[in-house]
Amino acid sequence: MAQLGAYVGPIQAIRQDNARVDDSAKDDHIAHDNPFALFDAWFAKAADTEPNDPEAVALATSTPDGFPSVRMVLLKDHGADLLGPGGGFVFYTNAHSRKGGELLANPRAAMLFHWKSLRRQIRIEGTITRVPDAMADAYFASRSRDSQLGAWASDQSAPLSSRAAFLGDIAKATARHLVGPVPRPPHWTGFCLTPTAMEFWMDRAFRLHERRRFTRDGEGWTSSLLYP
Ligand SMILES: Cc1cc2nc3c(=O)[nH]c(=O)nc-3n(C[C@H](O)[C@H](O)[C@H](O)COP(=O)(O)O)c2cc1C
């Protein structure tokens, strides 16, 4: 019976939780006009709270006949006007990799950020374009020399006979680029996901979570709450 006495019911639980969330997230309580601004607010918060790599994001691709695959990448650039009026989210990879092959054959993708420390997720869906070579060159030039040599040595996603063989590949790449800057491998580049939909999910008490989905509407966005 004592347990029954402590039971407050979902409506009161939501009210109590409103107080908690409104206090802790006044600046970024799910707003409904601009998903890029909301992304920036949550991303900044994640940079403060995550123990590492707040920019780590799951990237889902699929073959043209609809067989999906997913892996982590690092978000390296993003913005509402990045590479055109639709904006986008940019990561870098080997275009000969599994993901690269799938993206080139079927230029659609989805991303999922999950920040455990914040108990929030953001889902993004959209279309894929390769970033301009000059942008990929500039980012490649900013990486450490060892990472640049690794990009030449790694035949990403292809079978590897042994780690020793890989060390041999790295030694060969190093010997080929002993002096001067290391150029970007032509197959190593960036991809930009231009969103057609973005969904923001915030943990709330008793799994009565808060969700808002934005969908592209001409040059702007419309948004709606979703049941959790
Ligand atoms: C946190 C994290 C970040 C990663 N970032 C990248 C990245 O930015 N680019 C990349 O090509 N692979 C990255 N990887 C490795 C990929 O998850 C994956 O193993 C690799 O890209 C091959 O994927 P694929 O065979 O599906 O093409 C990352 C892995 C982790 C765990």
The ligand as an SDF file (V2000), in Angstrom:
LIG
                    3D

 31 33  0  0  0  0  0  0  0  0999 V2000
   33.5390    7.0410  -33.4860 C   0  0  0  0  0  0  0  0  0  0  0  0
   33.9170    6.5800  -34.8730 C   0  0  0  0  0  0  0  0  0  0  0  0
   34.1460    7.5210  -35.8500 C   0  0  0  0  0  0  0  0  0  0  0  0
   34.4790    7.1300  -37.1510 C   0  0  0  0  0  0  0  0  0  0  0  0
   34.6590    8.0840  -38.1050 N   0  0  0  0  0  0  0  0  0  0  0  0
   34.8890    7.7160  -39.3960 C   0  0  0  0  0  0  0  0  0  0  0  0
   34.9400    8.6960  -40.4320 C   0  0  0  0  0  0  0  0  0  0  0  0
   34.7740    9.9110  -40.2040 O   0  0  0  0  0  0  0  0  0  0  0  0
   35.1740    8.2680  -41.7030 N   0  0  0  0  0  0  0  0  0  0  0  0
   35.3410    6.9360  -42.0000 C   0  0  0  0  0  0  0  0  0  0  0  0
   35.5460    6.6210  -43.1770 O   0  0  0  0  0  0  0  0  0  0  0  0
   35.2660    5.9880  -41.0550 N   0  0  0  0  0  0  0  0  0  0  0  0
   35.0460    6.3400  -39.7500 C   0  0  0  0  0  0  0  0  0  0  0  0
   34.9520    5.3840  -38.7640 N   0  0  0  0  0  0  0  0  0  0  0  0
   35.0680    3.9610  -39.1600 C   0  0  0  0  0  0  0  0  0  0  0  0
   33.7230    3.5110  -39.7440 C   0  0  0  0  0  0  0  0  0  0  0  0
   32.7840    3.2870  -38.6910 O   0  0  0  0  0  0  0  0  0  0  0  0
   33.8300    2.2280  -40.6030 C   0  0  0  0  0  0  0  0  0  0  0  0
   34.4620    1.1850  -39.8750 O   0  0  0  0  0  0  0  0  0  0  0  0
   34.6210    2.4670  -41.8910 C   0  0  0  0  0  0  0  0  0  0  0  0
   34.3720    3.7530  -42.4280 O   0  0  0  0  0  0  0  0  0  0  0  0
   34.2540    1.4220  -42.9280 C   0  0  0  0  0  0  0  0  0  0  0  0
   32.8600    1.4410  -43.1500 O   0  0  0  0  0  0  0  0  0  0  0  0
   32.2020    0.8000  -44.4880 P   0  0  0  0  0  0  0  0  0  0  0  0
   32.8990   -0.5260  -44.7130 O   0  0  0  0  0  0  0  0  0  0  0  0
   30.7620    0.6350  -44.1890 O   0  0  0  0  0  0  0  0  0  0  0  0
   32.4500    1.7620  -45.6240 O   0  0  0  0  0  0  0  0  0  0  0  0
   34.6250    5.7470  -37.4620 C   0  0  0  0  0  0  0  0  0  0  0  0
   34.3910    4.7990  -36.4580 C   0  0  0  0  0  0  0  0  0  0  0  0
   34.0480    5.2140  -35.1860 C   0  0  0  0  0  0  0  0  0  0  0  0
   33.7720    4.1570  -34.1290 C   0  0  0  0  0  0  0  0  0  0  0  0
  1  2  1  0
  2  3  1  0
  2 30  2  0
  3  4  2  0
  4  5  1  0
  4 28  1  0
  5  6  2  0
  6  7  1  0
  6 13  1  0
  7  8  2  0
  7  9  1  0
  9 10  1  0
 10 11  2  0
 10 12  1  0
 12 13  2  0
 13 14  1  0
 14 15  1  0
 14 28  1  0
 15 16  1  0
 16 17  1  0
 16 18  1  0
 18 19  1  0
 18 20  1  0
 20 21  1  0
 20 22  1  0
 22 23  1  0
 23 24  1  0
 24 25  2  0
 24 26  1  0
 24 27  1  0
 28 29  2  0
 29 30  1  0
 30 31  1  0
M  END
$$$$
